[in-house]
Amino acid sequence: MAVAPAERVRRALGGLAPGGAREFALQAARVLARAVPFDGFCVLTMDPATHLPTNEIVQNGLPAAAKPYA
């Protein structure tokens, strides 16, 4: 029986080895890009107590000129 593409992606994401947020985000992006093509991504880590962002992992993000805080 063939596995549905969404289930394949779920399994691949569930099988990623933790190795820090950056490595996990890059691995997850490779898995997701096979199912849903994209030009770039941004992953935020968050403090679970305050829900404030603590870090970001960005690949092919907005140019500095497009950011209001740059």
C-alpha positions, 0 to 999 in steps of 0.5 A: 500500500502506498503512503500518502505524501502528507503522511510521508512528510509527517513521518520524515519530520517526526524522524528528524534528530534534534541537534539544536534549533538551527539544524532542526529548522534546516532539516525540516525545510529540506523535508518540506521543500520536497512536498511544498516548494518555497523560496525561503523560510523563517523559524522562530524559537520562543520562550515557553513561559512568555511566548516571546521570540528568542531567536530566528532561523532565516533562509532567503528572507527579506532584504534589509531594505524591506525590514522596518527595523534594519 
